[in-house]
């Protein structure tokens, strides 16, 4: 199984051929990322109406401007197949579409073909929050219905495999409002449902889960720590409402020297 791949040395030929109206056509294939090597994408000989014998005689060349030979051609059958591991997120990052383009040159007669391969996303990445624990300070004077933005998770996958929703752990104080902002952007806010009282609870710990749309779905979590901030909502109080005056009786004595040989002894009663 042989293949001929030519790099930038022949790139200038492509422009020359197109300027001479020798661009014979374009075909588009699709393949799923992370597929096995040797996975057949399509048959270029059949789809381009080429003679397989011409492939083997060296009259067919692939111009690959990529850093890796992601695709190769079986010159005996004309099949285009996967030659290297394809990681869509590494090639196209977060772009909604991901297409790899290669060019094919056939001789006798001289023709140029453009081959596009759409790389289809799979759900191979889980949602990820930028931090493991998020601290949120909320005063106990906050009102019912007050909203508090939460950190957003990111997902390297796109389309249906990107983040679709958030979920909040069960608790007595907050609900979760999930907002779809369009463009596959989803955010969430805490909504206060029950008045906070720092004298009863100083810290509330919640778990926020981000869920993507894959089948099966993947998820990621972040811990939300709500620190209830004290306000001056309590006045000083005494231990009892009424105090009675209690008479105090004291008996004490003291001695006083009144002369060189005289000592006075005084007893006082209160």
C-alpha positions as CSV (number, residue, x, y, z in Angstrom):
1,X,0.0,0.0,0.0
2,X,1.9,3.0,-1.3
3,X,1.1,6.7,-1.2
4,X,2.7,9.8,-2.6
5,X,2.3,13.0,-0.5
6,X,3.9,16.2,-1.8
7,X,4.2,19.3,0.5
8,X,4.7,23.0,-0.1
9,X,7.0,22.3,-3.1
10,X,4.0,22.0,-5.3
11,X,1.7,24.6,-3.7
12,X,2.5,27.1,-6.4
13,X,1.3,24.6,-9.0
14,X,-2.2,24.8,-7.5
15,X,-2.6,28.5,-8.2
16,X,-1.2,28.0,-11.7
17,X,-3.6,25.3,-12.5
18,X,-6.6,27.2,-11.2
19,X,-5.6,30.3,-13.2
20,X,-5.5,28.1,-16.3
21,X,-9.0,26.9,-15.5
22,X,-7.7,23.4,-14.9
23,X,-9.6,23.0,-11.6
24,X,-11.6,19.9,-12.4
25,X,-13.9,19.9,-9.3
26,X,-14.3,19.4,-5.7
27,X,-15.5,16.6,-3.5
28,X,-16.4,16.6,0.2
29,X,-16.2,13.7,2.6
30,X,-16.8,13.5,6.3
31,X,-15.2,11.4,9.0
32,X,-15.6,11.2,12.8
33,X,-12.7,12.3,14.9
34,X,-10.8,9.8,17.0
35,X,-11.6,7.0,14.6
36,X,-9.3,4.1,13.9
37,X,-6.4,4.4,11.6
38,X,-7.1,3.0,8.1
39,X,-10.8,4.0,8.4
40,X,-11.9,4.5,4.8
41,X,-13.2,8.0,4.1
42,X,-14.1,7.6,0.4
43,X,-12.9,6.4,-2.9
44,X,-11.2,9.3,-4.8
45,X,-10.6,7.3,-7.9
46,X,-14.3,6.5,-8.2
47,X,-15.6,9.9,-7.2
48,X,-13.2,11.8,-9.4
49,X,-13.7,9.5,-12.4
50,X,-10.0,8.5,-12.4
51,X,-8.4,5.3,-13.6
52,X,-6.9,3.3,-10.8
53,X,-4.0,2.4,-13.1
54,X,-3.1,6.1,-13.4
55,X,-2.8,6.2,-9.6
56,X,-0.2,3.4,-9.6
57,X,1.7,4.8,-12.5
58,X,2.7,7.9,-10.6
59,X,0.3,10.2,-12.5
60,X,-1.7,11.1,-9.3
61,X,-0.3,13.2,-6.5
62,X,-1.8,14.5,-3.2
63,X,-0.7,18.0,-2.1
64,X,-0.9,18.0,1.7
65,X,-0.3,21.3,3.3
66,X,-0.9,19.9,6.8
67,X,1.7,19.2,9.5
68,X,0.6,15.6,9.6
69,X,-0.6,13.2,7.0
70,X,-4.0,12.8,8.5
71,X,-5.2,11.1,5.3
72,X,-3.5,8.8,2.8
73,X,-4.5,7.2,-0.5
74,X,-4.4,3.5,-1.3
75,X,-3.0,3.7,-4.9
76,X,-4.2,0.2,-5.7
77,X,-7.9,0.8,-4.8
78,X,-8.1,4.6,-4.8
79,X,-9.5,4.7,-1.3
80,X,-8.8,7.7,0.9
81,X,-8.3,6.6,4.5
82,X,-7.3,7.9,7.9
83,X,-3.5,7.9,8.4
84,X,-3.1,9.6,11.7
85,X,-5.2,10.1,14.9
86,X,-7.6,13.0,14.4
87,X,-8.3,15.2,17.4
88,X,-10.9,17.8,16.3
89,X,-10.3,20.1,19.3
90,X,-6.6,20.1,18.6
91,X,-7.0,21.0,14.9
92,X,-9.9,23.4,15.0
93,X,-10.1,24.4,18.7
94,X,-13.7,25.5,19.4
95,X,-14.8,26.3,15.9
96,X,-18.3,25.1,15.1
97,X,-17.1,23.7,11.7
98,X,-13.8,21.8,11.1
99,X,-12.7,21.0,7.5
100,X,-9.4,19.7,6.4
101,X,-8.6,20.5,2.7
102,X,-6.2,18.6,0.5
103,X,-5.5,18.9,-3.2
104,X,-5.1,16.2,-5.8
105,X,-3.2,16.6,-9.1
106,X,-3.9,14.2,-11.9
107,X,-1.8,14.1,-15.1
108,X,-2.6,13.2,-18.8
109,X,-4.6,15.4,-18.9
110,X,-3.5,17.8,-16.2
111,X,-6.2,18.4,-13.7
112,X,-6.6,19.7,-10.1
113,X,-9.1,18.4,-7.6
114,X,-10.0,19.9,-4.3
115,X,-10.9,17.4,-1.5
116,X,-12.5,18.6,1.7
117,X,-12.9,16.4,4.7
118,X,-15.4,17.5,7.4
119,X,-14.2,16.4,10.8
120,X,-17.3,15.4,12.9
121,X,-17.2,16.0,16.6
122,X,-17.7,13.3,19.2
123,X,-18.5,13.8,22.9
124,X,-15.0,13.0,24.1
125,X,-14.6,16.0,26.5
126,X,-16.4,16.7,29.8
127,X,-17.5,20.2,30.9
128,X,-14.8,21.9,33.0
129,X,-15.1,24.7,35.5
130,X,-12.1,27.1,35.9
131,X,-11.9,26.5,39.6
132,X,-12.8,23.7,42.0
133,X,-14.4,25.8,44.7
134,X,-16.2,29.1,44.3
135,X,-16.8,31.3,47.3
136,X,-19.8,33.6,47.4
137,X,-20.5,36.2,50.1
138,X,-24.1,36.9,50.7
139,X,-25.4,39.1,53.5
140,X,-28.2,37.8,55.7
141,X,-30.2,40.9,54.7
142,X,-30.5,39.7,51.1
143,X,-34.0,39.7,49.8
144,X,-36.1,36.9,48.4
145,X,-35.5,36.7,44.6
146,X,-32.1,38.2,44.7
147,X,-29.8,36.7,42.0
148,X,-26.1,35.8,42.1
149,X,-24.2,34.9,39.0
150,X,-22.3,31.6,39.1
151,X,-19.0,30.6,37.3
152,X,-19.4,29.2,33.8
153,X,-18.0,25.8,32.7
154,X,-16.4,25.3,29.3
155,X,-16.5,22.3,27.0
156,X,-14.0,21.7,24.1
157,X,-16.7,19.8,22.2
158,X,-19.1,21.8,20.0
159,X,-22.7,21.6,18.8
160,X,-25.0,19.1,20.6
161,X,-22.0,17.9,22.6
162,X,-21.4,21.3,24.2
163,X,-22.9,22.4,27.5
164,X,-26.6,22.3,27.5
165,X,-27.7,22.8,31.2
166,X,-26.7,23.2,34.8
167,X,-28.1,21.5,37.9
168,X,-28.0,22.5,41.6
169,X,-27.8,20.2,44.5
170,X,-30.9,20.0,46.8
171,X,-31.0,22.7,49.4
172,X,-33.5,24.9,51.4
173,X,-32.3,28.3,50.4
174,X,-31.6,28.6,46.7
175,X,-33.0,27.7,43.3
176,X,-31.2,27.7,40.0
177,X,-32.1,29.8,36.9
178,X,-30.4,28.5,33.8
179,X,-30.3,30.9,30.9
180,X,-29.6,30.1,27.2
181,X,-27.9,33.1,25.8
182,X,-27.8,31.9,22.2
183,X,-24.8,30.8,20.3
184,X,-24.5,27.7,22.4
185,X,-23.8,29.8,25.5
186,X,-25.5,28.7,28.7
187,X,-25.2,30.4,32.1
188,X,-26.7,30.0,35.6
189,X,-27.6,32.1,38.5
190,X,-28.5,31.4,42.2
191,X,-31.9,32.7,43.2
192,X,-32.6,33.3,46.9
193,X,-35.8,31.5,48.0
194,X,-35.5,31.7,51.8
195,X,-34.1,34.4,54.1
196,X,-30.6,33.8,55.4
197,X,-29.9,33.9,59.1
198,X,-26.2,33.9,60.1
199,X,-27.1,33.1,63.7
200,X,-28.6,29.8,62.5
201,X,-26.2,28.9,59.6
202,X,-22.9,30.6,58.7
203,X,-22.0,28.6,55.6
204,X,-24.1,26.8,53.0
205,X,-22.3,24.4,50.7
206,X,-23.8,23.6,47.3
207,X,-22.7,21.5,44.2
208,X,-23.2,23.0,40.7
209,X,-23.2,20.5,37.9
210,X,-22.7,21.4,34.2
211,X,-24.2,18.9,31.7
212,X,-23.5,18.6,28.0
213,X,-25.8,17.3,25.3
214,X,-24.0,14.1,24.3
215,X,-25.4,10.6,24.4
216,X,-24.6,9.6,27.0
217,X,-24.0,13.1,28.5
218,X,-20.9,14.1,30.3
219,X,-20.7,16.4,33.3
220,X,-18.4,18.5,35.5
221,X,-18.9,19.9,38.9
222,X,-17.8,22.9,41.1
223,X,-18.4,23.4,44.8
224,X,-20.3,26.6,45.7
225,X,-19.5,27.8,49.2
226,X,-21.9,30.5,50.4
227,X,-20.6,32.5,53.3
228,X,-23.5,34.2,55.1
229,X,-22.3,37.7,56.1
230,X,-23.5,39.1,59.4
231,X,-25.5,42.4,59.6
232,X,-26.4,44.4,62.8
233,X,-29.9,42.9,63.1
234,X,-29.8,42.1,66.8
235,X,-30.1,44.6,69.7
236,X,-28.4,44.0,73.1
237,X,-30.5,42.2,75.6
238,X,-30.4,41.5,79.4
239,X,-30.7,38.0,80.8
240,X,-34.0,39.1,82.5
241,X,-36.5,41.8,82.2
242,X,-36.8,42.9,85.8
243,X,-34.1,43.3,88.5
244,X,-34.8,43.9,92.3
245,X,-32.7,45.9,94.6
246,X,-31.1,43.7,97.3
247,X,-29.9,45.4,100.5
248,X,-26.2,44.9,101.0
249,X,-24.9,44.4,104.6
250,X,-21.2,44.6,105.3
251,X,-19.3,44.1,108.5
252,X,-15.6,45.1,108.5
253,X,-13.0,46.3,111.0
254,X,-9.9,48.3,110.8
255,X,-7.2,49.3,113.3
256,X,-5.6,52.8,113.6
257,X,-2.6,53.8,115.6
258,X,-3.3,57.0,117.5
259,X,-0.1,57.3,119.5
260,X,3.1,55.6,120.2
261,X,1.5,53.1,122.5
262,X,-2.2,53.4,121.7
263,X,-4.0,51.3,119.1
264,X,-7.6,52.1,118.3
265,X,-9.9,49.3,117.1
266,X,-13.0,50.4,115.2
267,X,-15.9,48.1,114.2
268,X,-18.2,49.4,111.4
269,X,-21.6,47.8,110.5
270,X,-23.4,48.8,107.3
